[in-house]
Amino acid sequence: MAEYDVIIIGGGPGGYNGAIRAGQLGLSVACVEKRETLGGTCLNVGCIPSKSLLHASEMLDLANKQFARLGIDVTPKLNLPTMMRQKDESVAQLTKGVEFLFNKNKVEWIKGGGRLTGLGRVEVTDAGGATSILEGKSIVIATGSRPTPLPGVTVDGVRIVDSAGALALPEVPGHLVVIGAGVIGLELGSVWRRLGAKVTVVEYLDHITPGLDAETAKALQRSLSKQGITFKLSAKITGATASKVGVDLTVEPAAGGTAEGLSADYVLVAIGRQPYTDDLGLDVVGITPDPRGFIDTDHFATGAAGVYAVGDVTHGPMLAHKAEDEAVACIEIIAGKAGHVNYDVIPGVIYTSPEVATVGKTEEELKATGVTYKVGKFPFTANSRAKVNHEAEGFVKVLADANTDRILGVHMIGPGVGEMIGEYCVAMEFAASSEDVARTCHPHPTRSEALRQAAMGVEGWTMQA
């Protein structure tokens, strides 16, 4: 029976980062992962491959729509097999990179599915059905999440797909119907729209991107609509029949009413994700997930002695970087250090074009809690670098406490804002005021000047960039 200081169940962003940190701290550690490659959903069939296709499709779109105005005459042609192959090659290189880091930090990868059989004990079943028992002083559950199923719509992996299937369609759909106007649905829908598909997004709510700052969400919807994506809001799919050539859907108003038919070549079901907590033996150690399947924790500790949980199986945003931060902090606590995660500074990015980046509170959240705040806002149309690049869509919005001037939230929409939100994450981590950013010199001409100008706008002294 193998014994370790730490056993981590799951090899995704939470699991592998936690395992590497444990190795760095000198702990003996095993990571149990049943997938053939490390990296979890994010690296294998989620965040990383989707960004590859987002980037490639944006390049095609730019070549088609923007190159000519810059004096570049080209006639681009889509080669879908090559686009898919370069995506897969990049993923393969990155998964091997995680395996290299495991070896470097003396992390043992135990291939198979893990389940608790008692406190400090994990049973691993490999692909051939053979089992082995591991013993650990501490066990970390980092099994992530999976797509939420939609009643009445069966994902067959051919015509009706989940997010993983949408990353590997064999052809550009004539018509793709996306069920769900959240981050995943909009990102993947925008990929196939740029590659030539007609895209219709069906959303149960009366707005897209639930939880996003309302002004930013409206701006995103306007932009995506201009790009040709059709939105059916306040609507629900009540049935789907797939054939060899397509899918026939039944659509009804969310509040009830007359149904209508909708036909598609492919359907993407993207109504959210749910924690993967099945068949982990949680009941054996006295852990009962909540009705939605999430595990309650206190500083990552569950109700069972020596058992911890991080990432998508716990409450909070289902984001890879949140899982990574939690896993590192959890391991540091196990090692006797002061691990900590600041949940007020967890950024979120929607990698559509334009991108959306956000951190902290929205205006709606501040109003609901009665916080008095000021707003500073700056449009990219007034930013010189954005103008000369013909990328002037969007804005930066800063929310600051009206009494203390402390930055409470930042919301951006525009090209490349996902790379810029980090500046405000650092500022907020150090409890900066809007004046701190406003008085920080930024290089000219850059898009980053909009970050400063928005902060200046909180006190009303914005200047043309």
FENHU-V949189 format. One record per pair of residues at least 24 apart in sequence whose C-alpha atoms are under 7 Angstrom apart, sorted by sequence separation. I is the first residue (numbers start at 0). GAP is how many residues later the second one is. D is the distance in whole Angstrom. If there is no record, write none. Layout:
i=I gap=GAP d=D
i=I gap=GAP d=D
This chain:
i=3 gap=24 d=5
i=4 gap=24 d=6
i=5 gap=24 d=7
i=6 gap=24 d=6
i=7 gap=24 d=6
i=8 gap=24 d=7
i=171 gap=24 d=7
i=172 gap=24 d=5
i=173 gap=24 d=6
i=174 gap=24 d=6
i=175 gap=24 d=6
i=176 gap=24 d=6
i=177 gap=24 d=6
i=178 gap=24 d=6
i=321 gap=24 d=7
i=374 gap=24 d=5
i=390 gap=24 d=7
i=433 gap=24 d=7
i=3 gap=25 d=6
i=171 gap=25 d=6
i=373 gap=25 d=6
i=374 gap=25 d=7
i=405 gap=25 d=6
i=406 gap=25 d=6
i=3 gap=26 d=7
i=11 gap=26 d=7
i=12 gap=26 d=6
i=181 gap=26 d=6
i=182 gap=26 d=6
i=206 gap=26 d=7
i=372 gap=26 d=6
i=373 gap=26 d=5
i=405 gap=26 d=6
i=406 gap=26 d=5
i=10 gap=27 d=5
i=11 gap=27 d=4
i=12 gap=27 d=7
i=180 gap=27 d=5
i=181 gap=27 d=5
i=205 gap=27 d=5
i=372 gap=27 d=5
i=373 gap=27 d=6
i=405 gap=27 d=4
i=406 gap=27 d=6
i=10 gap=28 d=6
i=11 gap=28 d=4
i=180 gap=28 d=6
i=181 gap=28 d=7
i=204 gap=28 d=6
i=205 gap=28 d=5
i=372 gap=28 d=4
i=373 gap=28 d=5
i=404 gap=28 d=5
i=405 gap=28 d=6
i=419 gap=28 d=7
i=10 gap=29 d=6
i=11 gap=29 d=7
i=199 gap=29 d=6
i=200 gap=29 d=6
i=201 gap=29 d=6
i=202 gap=29 d=6
i=203 gap=29 d=6
i=204 gap=29 d=5
i=371 gap=29 d=6
i=372 gap=29 d=4
i=404 gap=29 d=6
i=11 gap=30 d=7
i=198 gap=30 d=5
i=199 gap=30 d=5
i=200 gap=30 d=5
i=201 gap=30 d=5
i=202 gap=30 d=5
i=203 gap=30 d=5
i=299 gap=30 d=6
i=371 gap=30 d=6
i=198 gap=31 d=6
i=199 gap=31 d=6
i=200 gap=31 d=6
i=201 gap=31 d=6
i=202 gap=31 d=6
i=203 gap=31 d=5
i=202 gap=32 d=6
i=203 gap=32 d=5
i=201 gap=33 d=6
i=202 gap=33 d=7
i=52 gap=34 d=7
i=201 gap=34 d=7
i=399 gap=34 d=6
i=51 gap=35 d=6
i=276 gap=36 d=7
i=274 gap=37 d=6
i=275 gap=37 d=6
i=48 gap=38 d=6
i=274 gap=38 d=5
i=48 gap=42 d=7
i=43 gap=47 d=6
i=360 gap=47 d=6
i=361 gap=47 d=6
i=42 gap=48 d=7
i=359 gap=48 d=6
i=360 gap=48 d=5
i=359 gap=49 d=4
i=203 gap=50 d=6
i=358 gap=50 d=6
i=359 gap=50 d=6
i=358 gap=51 d=5
i=357 gap=52 d=6
i=358 gap=52 d=7
i=357 gap=53 d=4
i=356 gap=54 d=6
i=357 gap=54 d=6
i=395 gap=54 d=7
i=356 gap=55 d=5
i=395 gap=55 d=6
i=38 gap=56 d=6
i=355 gap=56 d=6
i=356 gap=56 d=6
i=397 gap=56 d=6
i=37 gap=57 d=6
i=355 gap=57 d=4
i=396 gap=57 d=6
i=397 gap=57 d=6
i=36 gap=58 d=6
i=354 gap=58 d=6
i=355 gap=58 d=7
i=395 gap=58 d=6
i=353 gap=59 d=6
i=354 gap=59 d=5
i=37 gap=60 d=7
i=353 gap=60 d=5
i=354 gap=60 d=6
i=356 gap=60 d=6
i=384 gap=60 d=5
i=37 gap=61 d=7
i=353 gap=61 d=5
i=354 gap=61 d=6
i=355 gap=61 d=6
i=356 gap=61 d=5
i=383 gap=61 d=6
i=384 gap=61 d=5
i=385 gap=61 d=6
i=352 gap=62 d=6
i=354 gap=62 d=6
i=355 gap=62 d=7
i=384 gap=62 d=6
i=354 gap=63 d=7
i=357 gap=63 d=7
i=356 gap=64 d=6
i=382 gap=64 d=7
i=358 gap=66 d=7
i=382 gap=67 d=7
i=348 gap=69 d=6
i=379 gap=70 d=7
i=377 gap=72 d=6
i=377 gap=75 d=6
i=377 gap=76 d=5
i=29 gap=77 d=6
i=30 gap=77 d=6
i=31 gap=77 d=6
i=32 gap=77 d=6
i=33 gap=77 d=5
i=376 gap=77 d=5
i=28 gap=78 d=5
i=29 gap=78 d=5
i=30 gap=78 d=5
i=31 gap=78 d=5
i=32 gap=78 d=5
i=33 gap=78 d=4
i=375 gap=78 d=5
i=28 gap=79 d=6
i=29 gap=79 d=6
i=30 gap=79 d=6
i=31 gap=79 d=6
i=32 gap=79 d=6
i=33 gap=79 d=5
i=375 gap=79 d=6
i=29 gap=80 d=7
i=31 gap=80 d=6
i=32 gap=80 d=6
i=344 gap=80 d=6
i=375 gap=80 d=7
i=376 gap=80 d=6
i=23 gap=81 d=6
i=31 gap=81 d=7
i=375 gap=81 d=4
i=383 gap=81 d=6
i=19 gap=82 d=6
i=22 gap=82 d=5
i=31 gap=82 d=6
i=375 gap=82 d=4
i=381 gap=82 d=6
i=382 gap=82 d=5
i=22 gap=83 d=6
i=158 gap=83 d=6
i=344 gap=83 d=7
i=374 gap=83 d=5
i=381 gap=83 d=6
i=22 gap=84 d=6
i=344 gap=84 d=7
i=373 gap=84 d=6
i=19 gap=85 d=6
i=184 gap=85 d=5
i=151 gap=86 d=6
i=152 gap=86 d=6
i=183 gap=86 d=6
i=19 gap=87 d=7
i=151 gap=87 d=5
i=152 gap=87 d=5
i=158 gap=87 d=6
i=176 gap=87 d=6
i=18 gap=88 d=6
i=151 gap=88 d=7
i=158 gap=88 d=7
i=175 gap=88 d=6
i=174 gap=89 d=5
i=175 gap=89 d=6
i=176 gap=89 d=7
i=177 gap=89 d=6
i=178 gap=89 d=6
i=179 gap=89 d=7
i=174 gap=90 d=5
i=175 gap=90 d=5
i=176 gap=90 d=5
i=177 gap=90 d=5
i=178 gap=90 d=5
i=179 gap=90 d=5
i=173 gap=91 d=6
i=174 gap=91 d=7
i=175 gap=91 d=6
i=176 gap=91 d=6
i=177 gap=91 d=6
i=178 gap=91 d=6
i=179 gap=91 d=5
i=172 gap=92 d=6
i=177 gap=92 d=7
i=178 gap=92 d=6
i=172 gap=93 d=6
i=165 gap=102 d=7
i=8 gap=105 d=6
i=162 gap=105 d=7
i=158 gap=106 d=7
i=159 gap=106 d=6
i=160 gap=106 d=6
i=161 gap=106 d=6
i=158 gap=107 d=5
i=159 gap=107 d=5
i=160 gap=107 d=5
i=161 gap=107 d=5
i=162 gap=107 d=7
i=158 gap=108 d=6
i=159 gap=108 d=6
i=160 gap=108 d=6
i=161 gap=108 d=6
i=49 gap=117 d=7
i=45 gap=118 d=7
i=44 gap=119 d=5
i=147 gap=123 d=6
i=147 gap=124 d=5
i=146 gap=125 d=6
i=147 gap=125 d=5
i=146 gap=126 d=4
i=147 gap=126 d=6
i=14 gap=127 d=5
i=145 gap=127 d=5
i=146 gap=127 d=6
i=13 gap=128 d=6
i=144 gap=128 d=6
i=145 gap=128 d=6
i=6 gap=129 d=6
i=144 gap=129 d=5
i=145 gap=129 d=6
i=5 gap=130 d=5
i=144 gap=130 d=4
i=145 gap=130 d=6
i=2 gap=131 d=6
i=3 gap=131 d=6
i=4 gap=131 d=5
i=5 gap=131 d=6
i=6 gap=131 d=6
i=7 gap=131 d=6
i=8 gap=131 d=6
i=9 gap=131 d=7
i=143 gap=131 d=6
i=144 gap=131 d=5
i=0 gap=132 d=6
i=1 gap=132 d=5
i=2 gap=132 d=5
i=3 gap=132 d=5
i=4 gap=132 d=5
i=5 gap=132 d=5
i=6 gap=132 d=5
i=7 gap=132 d=5
i=8 gap=132 d=5
i=9 gap=132 d=5
i=143 gap=132 d=6
i=0 gap=133 d=6
i=1 gap=133 d=6
i=2 gap=133 d=6
i=3 gap=133 d=7
i=4 gap=133 d=6
i=5 gap=133 d=6
i=6 gap=133 d=6
i=7 gap=133 d=6
i=8 gap=133 d=6
i=9 gap=133 d=5
i=60 gap=133 d=6
i=142 gap=133 d=6
i=7 gap=134 d=7
i=8 gap=134 d=6
i=56 gap=134 d=6
i=53 gap=137 d=6
i=56 gap=137 d=6
i=52 gap=138 d=7
i=56 gap=138 d=6
i=212 gap=149 d=5
i=212 gap=150 d=7
i=189 gap=162 d=7
i=114 gap=164 d=7
i=115 gap=164 d=6
i=116 gap=164 d=6
i=186 gap=164 d=6
i=114 gap=165 d=4
i=115 gap=165 d=5
i=186 gap=165 d=5
i=113 gap=166 d=7
i=114 gap=166 d=5
i=115 gap=166 d=7
i=117 gap=166 d=6
i=118 gap=166 d=6
i=185 gap=166 d=7
i=116 gap=167 d=6
i=117 gap=167 d=6
i=138 gap=167 d=6
i=139 gap=167 d=6
i=140 gap=167 d=6
i=141 gap=167 d=6
i=143 gap=167 d=6
i=144 gap=167 d=6
i=182 gap=167 d=6
i=137 gap=168 d=5
i=138 gap=168 d=5
i=139 gap=168 d=5
i=140 gap=168 d=5
i=141 gap=168 d=5
i=143 gap=168 d=5
i=144 gap=168 d=7
i=136 gap=169 d=7
i=137 gap=169 d=6
i=138 gap=169 d=6
i=139 gap=169 d=5
i=140 gap=169 d=6
i=141 gap=169 d=6
i=143 gap=169 d=6
i=142 gap=170 d=7
i=141 gap=171 d=7
i=119 gap=186 d=7
i=215 gap=197 d=7
i=41 gap=278 d=7
i=13 gap=296 d=7
i=13 gap=297 d=6
i=12 gap=307 d=6
i=16 gap=307 d=6
i=20 gap=307 d=6
i=13 gap=309 d=5
i=17 gap=309 d=5
i=21 gap=309 d=6
i=12 gap=310 d=6
i=13 gap=310 d=5
i=16 gap=310 d=7
i=17 gap=310 d=5
i=20 gap=310 d=7
i=12 gap=311 d=5
i=16 gap=311 d=7
i=14 gap=312 d=7
i=13 gap=313 d=5
i=17 gap=313 d=6
